[in-house]
């Protein structure tokens, strides 16, 4: 009987005979589901592509692993930690970092900035030199040569590579008691801008300087560090390497990965993706009312045939299954056609880059299996629910004269 119910449902869907209106509404439901599935698949694939794009955008701004002190800002025993890191064969490079807020002044204009003091190895851990848009990366021969972020440079209009136009950094001095002289308030250093880099919304208002300059401004001893950043030979092994280093370095330090350091950024991306999914999930849900209409019209159109089947001993429960299977077939046809069209559009965009965010930047797309699962499960879930609900009302149409 189950096979008969499925066979009748398939004939209802593909048969050329019968009411033209029923056929039109049935295939309209298939088309509407296909369009909704196509739209959802394309949008989710674009967001998957944006994840890759954003990862490439910020990958040079954060290290694979960052070591911080658990208590206080300054890491203790940096020499011992350096020896442990040198012995680890999975580590390609590591660098000391000191980061603090600072006031910068140039030609009567001032602003709050973030001073990141780094050593000469830092560029091998975080290759910021790839983001330079003007000038050059400091060669670390002099402590006053710095790299400045683009938006900060635009606000202050500091010339690059100008010996006559020097900016000044001010760092408040810690301490207590009365202030008798201006020098008691802050340390200050003149800086020479060698280049400007693009912070890509991750390092806005940053100044990259030799770590010796930060030590001087903060009155810190040599070989100090707030963070130690690490570049791995194989970034895919980051979690395993972190566990090993945590055992070796003890509980006085905290180790975090690139993803954890940039958690706020990825949380924003994932939240946007969730809202997009919910919006298009609602679109698919609304689309399934076309399916409800198709099932109801089919029941009305096939009322006489249904009565004949029941009179011949065909169970009412199996008749309901016939309409339920019809709904499932409509949903399946819509999902398959939508995924095929969506995949074709994504492949077209991937190879041609026709649709662009801006003039020279095409919308990125990434086709992955989980997108097929998400879209299919969403459409199938709503489709099965609607088909089940509206197949249960078939008895009323049969008993009506």
PLY file of the C-alpha trace (Angstrom):
ply
format ascii 1.0
element vertex 401
property float x
property float y
property float z
element edge 400
property int vertex1
property int vertex2
end_header
0.00 0.00 0.00
2.85 2.38 0.83
4.36 1.83 -2.61
0.96 2.44 -4.20
0.60 5.73 -2.27
4.03 6.86 -3.46
3.28 5.79 -7.03
0.01 7.75 -7.08
1.80 10.81 -5.62
4.47 10.65 -8.34
1.78 10.39 -11.01
0.03 13.45 -9.56
3.28 15.39 -9.93
4.42 14.33 -13.39
1.19 13.42 -15.15
0.32 15.69 -18.07
-3.39 14.94 -17.72
-5.73 16.73 -15.34
-6.47 20.32 -14.49
-4.15 22.90 -16.01
-4.57 25.08 -12.89
-3.43 22.21 -10.62
-0.40 21.56 -12.79
0.48 25.25 -12.82
0.13 25.65 -9.04
2.12 22.46 -8.40
5.07 23.53 -10.52
4.75 27.07 -9.20
5.36 25.60 -5.73
8.40 23.73 -7.10
9.71 26.91 -8.72
9.17 29.04 -5.61
11.00 26.50 -3.46
13.79 26.31 -6.03
14.25 30.10 -6.07
14.29 30.30 -2.26
16.82 27.45 -2.00
18.98 29.03 -4.71
19.00 32.39 -2.92
19.84 30.86 0.46
22.61 28.67 -0.95
24.22 31.54 -2.86
24.11 33.92 0.12
25.56 31.34 2.53
28.28 30.48 0.00
29.12 34.18 -0.30
29.44 34.43 3.49
31.68 31.36 3.46
33.80 33.14 0.87
33.83 36.28 3.02
35.17 34.20 5.91
38.13 33.18 3.75
38.54 36.74 2.52
38.52 38.19 6.05
40.90 35.48 7.24
43.36 36.41 4.48
42.80 40.08 5.29
43.81 39.81 8.96
46.12 36.79 8.97
49.23 39.00 8.86
48.05 41.09 11.83
48.02 38.36 14.49
50.46 35.63 15.51
49.71 31.91 15.58
50.20 31.85 19.37
50.45 34.74 21.84
51.93 34.38 25.32
50.73 36.75 28.07
51.35 37.02 31.78
48.59 35.66 33.98
49.31 38.25 36.68
50.19 41.79 35.65
51.25 43.09 32.26
54.94 42.18 32.19
55.99 38.59 31.55
58.45 37.31 34.10
61.53 35.22 33.25
61.51 36.14 29.55
65.03 34.69 29.17
63.90 31.27 30.43
60.83 31.35 28.22
62.99 32.26 25.22
65.21 29.24 25.83
62.18 26.94 25.97
60.81 28.40 22.74
64.16 28.03 20.96
64.20 24.31 21.75
60.72 23.69 20.35
61.09 22.35 16.81
57.54 23.37 15.84
58.30 27.09 16.29
59.65 28.99 13.30
60.07 32.44 14.94
59.06 34.31 18.09
59.20 37.96 19.07
58.87 40.13 22.18
56.12 42.78 22.19
55.31 45.70 24.48
52.01 47.45 23.82
50.65 50.53 25.61
48.49 53.59 24.97
50.45 56.73 24.16
49.74 60.34 23.24
51.19 61.52 19.92
51.59 65.16 18.93
52.58 66.74 15.64
52.45 70.38 14.64
49.92 71.28 17.32
47.63 68.31 16.58
47.42 65.39 18.99
45.72 62.03 19.31
45.64 58.88 21.43
47.43 55.96 19.78
48.58 52.45 20.60
52.33 52.01 20.71
53.44 48.48 19.86
57.12 48.01 20.55
58.59 45.04 18.70
62.00 43.54 18.06
63.66 42.95 14.70
62.17 39.43 14.38
58.58 40.67 14.58
58.15 41.02 10.81
58.81 37.28 10.44
56.01 36.51 12.92
53.49 39.16 11.79
54.53 40.29 8.29
53.22 43.84 8.58
55.65 44.93 5.87
53.18 43.42 3.39
50.58 45.99 4.49
52.80 49.05 3.95
51.20 51.51 1.54
53.81 54.28 1.77
57.47 54.29 2.77
59.41 51.36 4.23
59.50 49.12 7.29
61.92 50.34 10.04
65.37 48.72 9.87
65.74 48.90 13.70
69.13 50.61 13.52
67.67 53.57 15.41
65.12 53.52 18.23
63.16 56.51 16.90
62.18 55.01 13.52
58.53 53.92 13.52
55.72 52.71 11.27
52.34 54.44 11.62
48.83 53.26 10.78
47.11 54.97 7.84
44.05 56.47 9.60
46.22 57.94 12.38
48.60 59.42 9.82
45.68 60.98 7.92
44.36 62.62 11.10
47.75 64.10 12.03
49.17 64.66 8.50
52.69 63.58 9.45
55.14 63.57 6.49
56.95 60.31 5.79
60.76 60.15 5.69
61.13 63.80 6.68
64.06 64.62 8.99
62.59 68.03 9.74
59.05 66.92 10.58
59.23 64.78 13.72
56.26 63.78 15.86
56.48 63.43 19.63
55.26 60.60 21.84
54.20 61.28 25.44
53.95 58.50 28.04
52.68 59.36 31.55
55.12 58.47 34.33
53.88 56.23 37.14
54.42 57.49 40.69
53.06 59.50 43.58
53.68 62.85 45.22
53.81 66.43 44.09
54.73 67.44 40.55
57.45 70.09 40.53
58.55 69.95 36.91
56.98 69.18 33.56
59.43 66.28 33.15
57.86 64.63 36.21
54.55 64.18 34.38
55.62 62.14 31.37
58.44 60.68 29.32
58.63 61.91 25.77
60.47 60.88 22.63
60.63 62.32 19.13
59.90 59.82 16.37
60.74 59.61 12.68
58.05 58.10 10.41
59.57 55.64 7.92
56.31 54.29 6.52
52.53 54.01 6.68
50.64 50.70 6.85
47.02 49.66 6.45
45.57 48.52 9.79
42.58 46.87 8.08
40.28 47.81 10.99
42.33 45.56 13.29
45.26 47.84 14.08
43.65 51.26 13.80
45.68 54.08 15.42
48.70 51.81 15.97
52.35 52.79 15.90
54.91 50.03 15.33
58.22 50.96 16.94
61.46 49.29 18.10
60.91 47.67 21.49
63.77 49.69 22.97
61.69 52.85 22.45
58.80 51.34 24.44
61.18 50.29 27.21
62.53 53.83 27.46
59.09 55.46 27.52
57.81 53.03 30.16
61.04 52.90 32.20
61.20 49.13 31.75
64.40 47.07 31.96
65.89 45.54 28.82
64.50 42.23 27.58
61.02 43.11 28.90
57.83 41.92 27.23
54.09 42.23 27.69
53.51 39.56 25.05
55.59 37.00 23.20
54.18 36.21 19.77
54.98 32.96 17.98
55.02 31.88 14.34
54.62 28.13 13.81
56.11 26.07 11.01
52.71 24.43 10.55
49.80 26.62 11.75
47.45 23.62 11.55
49.18 22.16 14.64
48.45 25.24 16.75
46.28 23.52 19.37
48.73 20.67 19.93
51.71 23.04 20.17
49.83 25.27 22.59
49.14 22.34 24.91
52.80 21.33 24.88
53.98 24.89 25.55
51.50 25.36 28.37
52.98 22.32 30.12
56.52 23.59 29.59
55.89 27.21 30.58
53.67 26.56 33.58
50.60 28.30 34.93
52.08 31.81 35.21
51.37 32.54 31.53
48.33 32.37 29.26
48.59 31.09 25.68
46.01 32.12 23.10
45.62 31.31 19.41
45.08 33.68 16.49
41.35 32.94 16.50
41.03 33.63 20.22
42.95 36.89 19.93
40.56 37.96 17.19
37.43 36.49 18.80
35.39 39.72 18.66
35.92 40.00 14.91
34.86 36.41 14.24
31.92 36.73 16.61
30.67 39.63 14.52
31.07 37.64 11.28
29.28 34.60 12.73
26.46 36.76 14.11
25.91 38.32 10.69
25.89 34.86 9.11
23.34 33.64 11.68
21.00 36.57 10.98
21.27 35.98 7.24
20.43 32.31 7.79
17.39 33.21 9.91
16.16 35.73 7.33
16.40 33.26 4.46
15.02 30.50 6.66
11.95 32.72 7.09
11.82 33.22 3.30
11.78 29.46 2.79
9.11 29.07 5.47
6.89 31.62 3.71
7.59 29.87 0.41
6.25 26.59 1.79
2.75 28.13 1.90
2.80 27.72 -1.89
3.26 24.04 -1.11
0.25 24.12 1.23
-1.82 25.71 -1.51
-0.72 23.09 -4.02
-1.70 20.22 -1.69
-5.13 21.74 -0.97
-5.86 22.41 -4.66
-4.72 18.88 -5.50
-7.07 17.42 -2.87
-9.99 19.41 -4.25
-9.19 18.52 -7.85
-8.72 14.78 -7.11
-11.71 14.50 -4.76
-13.71 12.17 -7.01
-10.74 9.90 -7.66
-10.06 9.80 -3.91
-13.62 8.70 -3.20
-13.31 5.95 -5.78
-10.06 4.71 -4.22
-11.59 4.67 -0.73
-14.64 2.80 -2.07
-12.33 0.15 -3.53
-10.74 -0.40 -0.12
-7.82 2.04 -0.26
-7.25 3.10 3.39
-7.77 6.76 4.25
-4.42 6.78 6.06
-2.68 5.77 2.83
-4.63 8.39 0.92
-3.23 10.95 3.34
0.22 9.53 2.70
-0.38 10.05 -1.01
-0.81 13.79 -0.46
2.07 13.81 2.01
4.36 12.12 -0.55
3.21 14.61 -3.17
4.34 17.44 -0.91
7.67 15.69 -0.30
8.21 15.25 -4.04
7.47 18.95 -4.64
9.93 19.94 -1.91
12.58 17.51 -3.21
12.25 18.83 -6.75
12.57 22.40 -5.45
15.64 21.58 -3.32
17.44 19.71 -6.10
16.74 22.36 -8.73
17.67 25.15 -6.29
20.98 23.53 -5.32
21.87 22.87 -8.96
21.13 26.47 -9.97
22.83 27.85 -6.84
25.96 25.78 -7.45
26.05 26.90 -11.08
25.80 30.57 -10.06
28.54 30.18 -7.45
30.85 28.44 -9.92
30.13 31.15 -12.48
31.02 33.86 -9.96
34.11 31.96 -8.81
35.54 31.67 -12.32
34.39 34.98 -13.81
34.12 37.37 -10.84
31.32 39.18 -12.65
29.57 40.51 -9.54
31.82 42.86 -7.58
31.84 44.44 -4.13
33.81 47.37 -5.52
35.41 47.95 -8.90
38.38 45.61 -8.44
36.97 43.24 -5.80
34.56 40.47 -6.89
32.24 38.90 -4.36
34.11 35.92 -2.88
32.32 32.55 -2.81
33.21 29.19 -1.32
31.20 26.05 -2.05
31.36 23.55 0.81
29.38 20.47 1.73
27.96 21.88 4.97
26.17 24.60 2.99
24.34 21.89 1.06
23.38 20.24 4.34
22.20 23.47 5.98
20.07 24.59 3.04
18.62 21.13 2.34
17.81 20.50 6.00
16.09 23.88 6.37
13.96 23.51 3.25
13.19 19.84 3.90
12.25 20.51 7.53
9.70 23.18 6.66
8.47 21.22 3.62
7.90 18.00 5.58
6.09 19.87 8.34
3.73 21.67 5.94
3.12 18.50 3.90
2.28 16.51 7.04
-0.10 19.16 8.40
-2.07 19.72 5.19
-2.20 16.04 4.21
-4.18 15.40 7.42
-7.17 17.45 6.24
-7.89 15.22 3.23
-10.81 13.46 5.00
-12.89 16.62 4.98
-12.68 17.00 1.21
-13.58 13.36 0.60
-16.70 13.32 2.78
-18.08 16.55 1.31
-20.70 16.02 -1.38
0 1
1 2
2 3
3 4
4 5
5 6
6 7
7 8
8 9
9 10
10 11
11 12
12 13
13 14
14 15
15 16
16 17
17 18
18 19
19 20
20 21
21 22
22 23
23 24
24 25
25 26
26 27
27 28
28 29
29 30
30 31
31 32
32 33
33 34
34 35
35 36
36 37
37 38
38 39
39 40
40 41
41 42
42 43
43 44
44 45
45 46
46 47
47 48
48 49
49 50
50 51
51 52
52 53
53 54
54 55
55 56
56 57
57 58
58 59
59 60
60 61
61 62
62 63
63 64
64 65
65 66
66 67
67 68
68 69
69 70
70 71
71 72
72 73
73 74
74 75
75 76
76 77
77 78
78 79
79 80
80 81
81 82
82 83
83 84
84 85
85 86
86 87
87 88
88 89
89 90
90 91
91 92
92 93
93 94
94 95
95 96
96 97
97 98
98 99
99 100
100 101
101 102
102 103
103 104
104 105
105 106
106 107
107 108
108 109
109 110
110 111
111 112
112 113
113 114
114 115
115 116
116 117
117 118
118 119
119 120
120 121
121 122
122 123
123 124
124 125
125 126
126 127
127 128
128 129
129 130
130 131
131 132
132 133
133 134
134 135
135 136
136 137
137 138
138 139
139 140
140 141
141 142
142 143
143 144
144 145
145 146
146 147
147 148
148 149
149 150
150 151
151 152
152 153
153 154
154 155
155 156
156 157
157 158
158 159
159 160
160 161
161 162
162 163
163 164
164 165
165 166
166 167
167 168
168 169
169 170
170 171
171 172
172 173
173 174
174 175
175 176
176 177
177 178
178 179
179 180
180 181
181 182
182 183
183 184
184 185
185 186
186 187
187 188
188 189
189 190
190 191
191 192
192 193
193 194
194 195
195 196
196 197
197 198
198 199
199 200
200 201
201 202
202 203
203 204
204 205
205 206
206 207
207 208
208 209
209 210
210 211
211 212
212 213
213 214
214 215
215 216
216 217
217 218
218 219
219 220
220 221
221 222
222 223
223 224
224 225
225 226
226 227
227 228
228 229
229 230
230 231
231 232
232 233
233 234
234 235
235 236
236 237
237 238
238 239
239 240
240 241
241 242
242 243
243 244
244 245
245 246
246 247
247 248
248 249
249 250
250 251
251 252
252 253
253 254
254 255
255 256
256 257
257 258
258 259
259 260
260 261
261 262
262 263
263 264
264 265
265 266
266 267
267 268
268 269
269 270
270 271
271 272
272 273
273 274
274 275
275 276
276 277
277 278
278 279
279 280
280 281
281 282
282 283
283 284
284 285
285 286
286 287
287 288
288 289
289 290
290 291
291 292
292 293
293 294
294 295
295 296
296 297
297 298
298 299
299 300
300 301
301 302
302 303
303 304
304 305
305 306
306 307
307 308
308 309
309 310
310 311
311 312
312 313
313 314
314 315
315 316
316 317
317 318
318 319
319 320
320 321
321 322
322 323
323 324
324 325
325 326
326 327
327 328
328 329
329 330
330 331
331 332
332 333
333 334
334 335
335 336
336 337
337 338
338 339
339 340
340 341
341 342
342 343
343 344
344 345
345 346
346 347
347 348
348 349
349 350
350 351
351 352
352 353
353 354
354 355
355 356
356 357
357 358
358 359
359 360
360 361
361 362
362 363
363 364
364 365
365 366
366 367
367 368
368 369
369 370
370 371
371 372
372 373
373 374
374 375
375 376
376 377
377 378
378 379
379 380
380 381
381 382
382 383
383 384
384 385
385 386
386 387
387 388
388 389
389 390
390 391
391 392
392 393
393 394
394 395
395 396
396 397
397 398
398 399
399 400
